[in-house]
Amino acid sequence: MSANSAEQAARLDVVLVKAGRTKIRYPAELLQDDGNRIAVRAPWAGSGVRDFGFVRFEPGDVFTEYYWRDRWYSVKEVRAADGSVKGWYCDITRPAVRSGSDLVVEDLDLDLWRSADGRDVRRLDEDEFAESGLTEADPEAASAAVAALDTLEALASRADGFEELLS
C-alpha cells in the first residue's frame, strides 16, 4: 500500500444468534482483537428508534462493543450522535466465536443496563430467560448466564463502572 492511500479499516459482521436463528447481523469496524477480547464499533443497527423507556437507541447512536472468548457476556458502550455517553447495554451470551469475518454471539436473553451517570443499573429480560427453557435444557449454561449477570451488576454498581473491564 502506498503512503498516499488510506488503509481500509478491518471489518467484521457481528452475528447475534438467539434460539438457533440469526436475530441480527450488522457490519462493524474491528478496533482490537487481542486473542481473548474483541472490540468493535458500529452505528445503531436497528431500524428507526427503539425506546426502552429508560433509554432510546436511535439513528446516529454509536456502539463500541466488547466481546470475550472466555466470558459469558458482552458490554456495549452507547454514545449519542453528539458523542455523549448514554450508558452501557450488556448482553448475557455464550463466549464469542470469531470465524473469518464473522463474530458470532449467542444471546441468552438476560441483559443489564447502566446509565451514563451510574444511577440506573437494571436487570432486563429475566422473564424471557425463565421462559427460554435454558435452565432445563442446559443447566450449566443457565448457571453461567446467571453468574455473568451477577458479575456485571456488581461491576456496574461501582463508581468507576466498567472502566477497568474495558480499558
Number of C-alpha atoms within 10 A of each C-alpha: 6 6 6 6 7 8 9 7 10 12 16 22 21 22 21 19 17 15 12 9 10 14 12 13 15 15 18 23 18 19 16 14 14 8 9 14 16 20 20 23 20 20 20 20 18 12 9 10 11 13 10 8 6 10 13 13 21 18 16 14 20 22 23 19 23 22 25 22 17 12 17 24 29 26 24 21 21 24 21 19 13 9 11 11 17 18 20 24 19 24 26 25 27 21 18 25 18 17 10 8 13 17 20 21 26 23 23 24 21 22 25 22 23 25 20 17 12 16 11 13 19 15 15 16 13 14 10 12 18 14 11 14 12 18 15 11 10 10 12 11 17 18 12 17 27 17 14 21 22 14 12 26 20 13 17 24 16 11 11 11 20 18 11 8 11 13 5
